[in-house]
Amino acid sequence: MTLNRHGAVTEDRSTRGTIGGERLEDLVTTIYAHRGNTLQAGQNTLDAFAAAVALGCDGIELDVRRTRDGAIVCVHDPEIDGLGAISDLTVAELPSSVPLLAQALEVAAPLVVNVELKNDPGEAGYDPTDAFAAQVIAVVEHAGAQDRVIYSSFDRGTLDQLVALGASSPVGWLLGLNVELDTIIPAAVEAGFAALHPFLWSVTEESLAAAHGAGLAVNTWTVNGEEDMERLVRQGVDCIITDRPDLGLAILERFVE
C-alpha cells in the first residue's frame, strides 16, 4: 500500500455497499490506528504497531522526537515522568518500551505510517532549524519507507522545512480544534502540502469538497465515535485516525457487499 503525491492511498479501495439503507458507490476512506492499536498495547510501542498490522489497519499514526544523542524515537510527550525531557536523555536512558522510528517503520510494514513531528516552540527540545526535519527524512529514506510515509506536524515551520528539504513523502498540515478548513486551503496549496489533517469537527461536506478540488487529501483526527465515523465515510474523507481502529474497520465492512 503506497501514497500518491496528495497523501492518499493509491491502492484501489473502490467498492460498493450500503449502510443504513444508503448505497455508497465509492469507498475511499482508510483507517489509521492512532499511536498504534492501543486497544492491545501501550501507545507508540512496537507491540501497538504490530497489533495494528494484525488487525488489518491501513496505516498507523505515531509521534517522533529527538533524543540528546540525536536518535529519532517514537514518543508523544516531551518529558517522561521521573526521567526528564526526551531532548535531555540519551537512547540508553529511555525506557525499553520507547522504540526508534527505524524500528517502528520495520514493524509497521506494509502499512502507511503517518509520522508526526513533535516540535512545539513551547516544549523542551524545540528546534527552529531544519535539522530535526532532515534527520527524520534521513531515517525514513534509509529504511526505504518513503512510499508509505506521510509527514505531519502542528508546527508550520517544521512543515515548510520538510518541503524545502525536498521530502519525497507527502506532507500534511496538522490543524487545531477549531480551524475553518476552507480558509486555509489556499495557504496549504501554496506551501506545497499534500494533505490537511483537521480535527473531526472541522470537516464538512463543503470543506471536504473544496480541499479535494484543490488536490489536497483530508486525513482527520481523532475520530472515535460511530456516528462521526459513518458521517466521514459517507462524505469521502481520505483517512480516519482513531483510537478505535476495530470500530473503524467494522464500519467500513458494513459498506462492502
N, C-alpha and C positions, 0 to 999 in steps of 0.2 A: 504494500500500500504506500503510495507516494503522494506528494503535494504538487499542485501546479503553482505558477508564479503568484497566484492570488491567495495561496494558503488553503485552497480547497482540495479535498481528496480526489485524486484522479481515477481511482477505481470506480467502475460503473456500479453505482448504487441504485439505479433506476429500477423501480418495481411498481406494482400496483396493489392496492388493498383498500380496506375500509376500516374506519374507526367510528363508532357511534353512528353507523349508517352512512357515514360520509366517505366517498371514494377519493383516494389520493392517487393521482396519476404518476407523480414522480417523487420518490422518496430520496431525498438528498442529505438528510441530517445524519451526522455521525456522533458517536458518544465517546467522550474522553473522561477517564477517571481522574478526578481532582486529587492531586498528590498521590496517585496510585489508587488501588482498590483498598480504601481504608476500612471497609467492612471486614476485611480479613487480616489486616496487618497495620502497623503504625505508619503514619503519613511520611512520604518521602523516603521510604525504605525500599531495599531491593525486594523484600518479600511482598510489599504492596504493589510494586511494579510487575512482579511475576504473577501475582494474583489477578491483575488487570488483563494480562495476556491470557491466562487460563479462563477468565470469564468470557472472553471474546470481545473485549472493547476494541474500538477503532484506534484509540490513542490514549495517552496519559498526559497530564499536566504536572510539571514539577517545578520547584524553585531552586535557583542556584545562587551561591555566594562564594566569595574568595577568602581563603584562609591566609594567615600571616605568611606562610611559606609558599603562597601562590597557587595552591590547588583549588580547583573548581569543584565544590561539593554541593550536595542536594540537601538543603535545609531552608525552612521558611523564616523563622525568627532570626533577628540579628544577634541575639545572645542566647546562650544556654545557661539555665539557672545553675548556679554553683560553680560554673566554669568561666564565664565571661563572654565577651564578644567573639563571634566567629573570626572576625578580622584580626583578633589578637591571639588566636590559637593556631597551633600547627595541626596538620592532619593527625599526627600521632596522639595529640591531646584531645581529639574529639571522641565521643562515644562510638563504639564499633558499629552502631546502627546507622551512622551517617555515611552514605556512600559517595564515592566520586561520581561526577557526571559521566565519565567514561564507562564506569561500571553500569550505571543506570541505562545508558544507551544500549549496551550489550544485552542486558536482561530484558529490556522492553521490546527488543526486536521481535517481530517486524512492525510493531505498532508505530504510528506517528507520535512524536514527542514534542509537546509544547514546552519549550524551555523558557521559563520566566526569569529574567534577570532582576534580582533584587538589588536596587541601587538607589536608595532613597536618601536625599540630601540631609534628612533629619536623623539618620541612623548611623551607627558606627560602621566604619568601613566604606563609606561613600567615596567613589572615585569619579571626579569630574572629567578626567581624561578618558581616552578611548582604550586604555589598557585592559580593563575588565572585559569590555565587549570583545576585544581582539583575542583574549585568552579563551573566552567561551567559544568563539568561532573556531579557534585552533583545535580545541578538544573535539568539537563536532566533526570537523573535516578530517582530522586524524582518524576518527572512528569510521569514516566513510558513511556517516549518517545524514549528510546534508539534504538528501532527497526525502527524508522522513522527519525533518525537524521544522518547526516554526518557532521563531523567537517572539517574545512579548515582554513588555515592561510598562510599569506606570510612569517611569521617568522618561520624559520626552527626549532629553539629551542623549540618553543611552540608545534609544531607538534611532535617532539621527546618526549616531556613531556607527551602529550596525550597518546602516545603509551606506554611509560614507566609506566604510571599510570594504564594501563590496560583498557582503554576506551572500552566499549562494542559496541560502534558505530564506523563505518568506519572513517578513517582519510584520507583526501585528501590534496595533496600538491598544494597550490595556487601559480601559477607561473606568472612572469612578462611578459612584452610585447614581448620580442624578444628571448625567451628561445627556443633552439632547443630541441624539445620534446624527440627525440630518445636518446639524450646524457645523459639525467638524469633518464632514466628508471631503469638502474641497481641500482642507489642510492635509488630510491623510493622503489624498491622491498626489498633491504637490510634493509631499515629503518622500514619496516613493514607497509608502507602506502597502502591504498586500492585503491586510485584513484589519478589521475593528473587533475589539474584544470588550463589548459592553456588558454591564450588569443587566440581568434579565428584564428589569423594569423599563429599560431604555429602548427595548426592541418593540416596534410596532410594525404592522404590515407595510405602512407607508415608508418608514425609515429603512426597513429591510430592502424594499424595492429600490429605494434611492441608492443605497450602498451597493447593491448588486449591479444597478445600472451604471455605477461609476467603476465597476470592476473590482470591488472590494468584497472579500469574504466576510461573514459575520459569525464569530465564534463567541457564544455568550456564557457567562458565569454567574454565580454558581447556582445551578438550577436543580432543586431537589424535590419540588412539588409535582405531583402527577398532572394536575391541570395545566401548570406552566409548561411542562414538557410537551403535552399534547398540543397546546397552542403554538409553540415554537416549531414543532414538527410540521404542523399544518401550514404555517407561514413559510416554511422552507429555509429556516436558519441553517447555516452550514454545519455548525458544531454546537453541541451542548456539553459543557464542562460541569461535572456533577459529582457529589459525594455519594450518589445512589446510582452507580452505573448499572446495577442489576435491574433497577426500575426503568432506567432509560432504554436498555436493550429490550426489556419486556414490552415497553410501549411501541418500539419500532416493530417488534414481531406482530403486533396487532394489525399493522398496516399491510403485512405480507399475506398474500392469498395462500 
